[in-house]
Each structure stands twice: as C-alpha cells, then as structure tokens.
C-alpha cells in the first residue's frame, strides 16, 4: 500500500510537469518523461531532470540553446495567462455582486416597468415612462387645470403636471402637482391596488419632475394648494421626465413676498434677534436661473399678464382699422434719434445698426397708403444705463396714423387702450387672478383711472408750475424751468401730486419744449419753442411718448440741420414726404415698462422673460 501511494504521488507530479512543459522539450530532451500507465514506477524528481537539462543546455549545441529559450518564453506566457485568468475571475465576482445589489434595489424601487406608448396600455400602475420620441400619435386626452375644475367626481381622467412637493407618511403619500400655474393636491393610500412599492416610488420622485397621473376627483378641504375644494386620488402615475435631485433654487424661496427679500443669495441665511430668517433669492440669482424662477406663481403670472398686454394692444388697434406691419431691424445710415445710442454691426463690409425705433418706417408706411399702422417688435438701445427702468432690448408697441386736425387724435388712441387694458386686467378672469397672484409677492394698489376721454391732460407749463408750487427743485437745487426736461425723480413727484390732487394715477403731459423732443416732432403753431407732443404716465412713470410728425420735406430738412444731422443720410425718408405727405401722428409704448408699472414691480427686469442690459447677455 505504501508503494502504491508513492507511485500515485509520483504520477501526479509527472502529469503536472507535462502540462507545464511544451511538446518540443519532451521530444528533444534525452531525459524526456514517459508515462506507461496510471501506476507507473516512481521516477526521479522532475526538478532533477530540469537541473540536468539546464546543465546539458549550457554546454550543448545551438539547437539545444534555442529550445531552452523557447521553453522559458512559454513558461512566462503561461504564467501571464494564469494571472489574467485570476484577474478576470475577480472582476466577474465583483460584477455578480453589483448585479445582485442592483436587483435588490430594483425590487425596492421598480424602474424597469414596461411603459405604455399611448396605444399600448401598461399593465403596471406606476414606474418610469419610456422617453417620448414621437413613437406614436397621442390617443390619450390630458385635461387642463380649468377643465379639471369642471369635471364631476367619480370620473377618471389624465393630467400631465410637475411634482412641486411630495410627502410620505407611513402608508400614505401626498403630492402637490402643478399644471398651468395651478397647484392641486394628489394622494395615494395603501390598498390592494396601491402597493407599498408604489407609495415608495411616488415619494422618491424629485421636485419639478414631470409626471402623468390618472385619477379621480374627491371632495376635500386643502389649504396648501391653489385648488382648495378637492384632491386627486391617484390610480396610475408614471414619471415622464425626472428632474435633478438638487435644484439651484427652490420655488418656495423664489415665491416669498417682497418684504421678505433683502438682496442675499439663495445660499445665504441671516440671523435677526437670534432667530434664523428664511432663505431669500436675490435678483441676480433669479435671472441666472430664469427657467426655474419663472415657474414660481407670481413670475409666471407676470409673463401671462404681459402676453395679454401685447395681445390687447393688437386687438384694440385692429378693431379701429390699424394694419400690423413689420419693419426692418437692420438699418443703414443714421438712426431715427440721430445715431447716438445704436448697436453698430458689420453688414457685408458696410456699416449698419440695429433699429433703435421703427419710427421712420412707420411714417413711410403711412405715406405708402396705409392710413393706420401698428407694430409689435424688438427695439434696441445701446444706452449704458443700469437703472431699474431701462433695458438694452425691449418690445415696442408702436402705431402711426393719419390725423384730421390734431395730434390729440393719437392721444385718444393711447387713452382708450390703457383704460380698456386696465378694465380687462382688473375685472376679467383669469387675468384678475394673475394680478392678485403677483400682488402676493409684490404688494401694490390697483391703478385708478377715469373713463376714456375724461383723463387728465396737463400742458408742460402746468406740470412745471405744479412742481414749483410744491417747492420741488432740480437735483442741484435750482428752480425747474419751462424749457428743460423733467428728470425721473421729478416725474415721480409729479405723479404723487396728481394722485393726491386729482385722485388718479393716469394722466398726460402735452406741448413739450421742442428742444427735448426728436427732430421729427411738429412745432406748435402758437409757440415754435413748443412741440405738438405728449407723454402718458402711470404712477408717475412715463409709459408712452407720442407726437404729431413733420410731414413737409422742407421743414423736415430744416429740423435735421438745426440738430446737426446730415439730411443726406436720411434721403429716402425725406423723399417719402415729397410725393404728397399726409398729416399724421403716432406713439410708442414699451411692453416691459408698461407691465412693470401696472403691477407695481420695482425692477423692469422682472417684467422681461430674458432681460438684456449692459451687463447681461445670458441666458
């Protein structure tokens, strides 16, 4: 038995050696190993043969040296293969461990549930939705917030909304969903159809993610949402687009009332009387993260109100025979204001400017046979002004019209539009609700004005006298003159005086000095030092500037020369009045400034979706 055991050990040792040494060595070596059977007699140690072979190779032929070199290379290659195999085995074990972990996580929060593509209903009640890539036509009807209000209880419906907040309490989850600026509460309660995994899934959806929800209305008293009379009981919910877990600002911070704001960044907090104050968002952060900021209720309402202002302008003027035109924004020669504040650019090797105003082309359109024209379009001003009421790019609301006798006919158009606009904003839905929403964050009294035709019109002389009578002076302390322009501060003081004395926030100033008006303003027939011009004011803020225009080419050339402007640079414009110029007048309003003034905002940038000022060209 001992002999057999020894023989077996020797056989195993020889088999291992054969596996490690190449056939070339076995055939060429005089001491090659031969196995006659499983129980062959034990041979001398393989190490002995290797030592003997090394000694032979040291003094042998060239062929033997070559054989030894090849054997050493093969041994090294085998070692490398074994090392690589161990590394691959280790990596495989690590991969299997990670797959087990992922499988466990997927069981807790299912994310691989097959989702519907409209025409293929999903058997699951929740999960991640396949990315929408227009795979098929939409067969599902999503309700708007207004349609949801009128839907009876018990009827199932679909909505697509953003998750504003989610809150899990045991076997219940509450979601605040936002659609079209309206928030509604949604709820899930654990049941046979609503599993614990479904509740976990809803609680894991990040804020601002987009979801599709199927559910039904149930009467409830809700205090945390705009919809207070019902909530949505969720039957199915799918995440359409998952938002980043960390947002640069939170909507509740961006929506805090204006009295809580004190110009600190979203990351900062301040202590007052040992109590920690709430996070507030400053203007710079708002504008940098404008996409998120505009989702806050008040700022979203500002943009919706602004949309109506532009549409109301079109509707009011179109109903009175105005034709909408679109004038070029690339201009050559001087601008209509004399070329002082324009953005220059290269136009195929020639000098050009971005249009500072559609003024010249408006007048030329009237001379072309369009008796009344209007335009809603961009205006560019290269003014390095960093005030709260100026932008380098804004939307102009402009019109020009033939007049019969007086430029007061153009004033009537402005007055009628403003009165009608305020009536719509304050007394029709949903506009009135949007105005109230803005007032929650930016408290402001509603404007007072009279009926169209009854609003106050002061001459420039009367306005200056009102200021002087109250002891108002220029910034340097000097008395206000009848031939100077009014500063922004004096305009605000005048607005306060008019509001106190005449109980109105809307008024006109007429007959401005010619020296403070553009070259195309018609001089007054009674006093050449005055012009047939006007400005409209709300809350002491100028919102509109207008005048009768010069329609005589000779008088126009004279006016240009008196301002130091070369008439040859505007020859096409001058020529348009040589072919029979009709008396005309017009005015221009700024959409952003009008919106800002109506809502009582403290900065015009809040009334611009993506404002452009001397320091901001992004986003």
Secondary structure by P-SEA (a helix, b strand, c coil): caaaaaaaaaaaaaaaaaaaccaaaaacccbbbbbccccccccccaaaaaaaaaaaaacccaaaaaaaaaaaaaaaaaaaaaaaaaaaaaaaaaaaaaaaaaaaaaaacccccccccccccccccccccccccccccccbbbbcaaaaaaccccccbbbbbbbccccccccbbbbbcccccbbbbbbccccccccaaaaaaaaaccccccbbbbbbbbbbbbcccccccbbbbccbbbbccccccccccccccccccccccccccccbbbbcccccccccccaaaaaaaaaaaaacaaaaaaaaaaaaaaaaaaaaaaaabbbbbbbbccccccccccccbbbbbbcccbbbbccccaaaaaaaaaaacccbbbbbbbbbbcccccccccccbbbbbbbbbbbcccaaaaaaaaaaaaaaaaaaaccccaaaaaaaaaaacccccccccccccccccccaaaaaaaaaaacccccccccccccccccaaaaaaaaaaaaaacccccccccccccccccccccccccccccccccccccccccccccccccccaaaaaaaaaaacccccccccccccccccccccccccccaaaaaaaaacccccccccccccccccccc
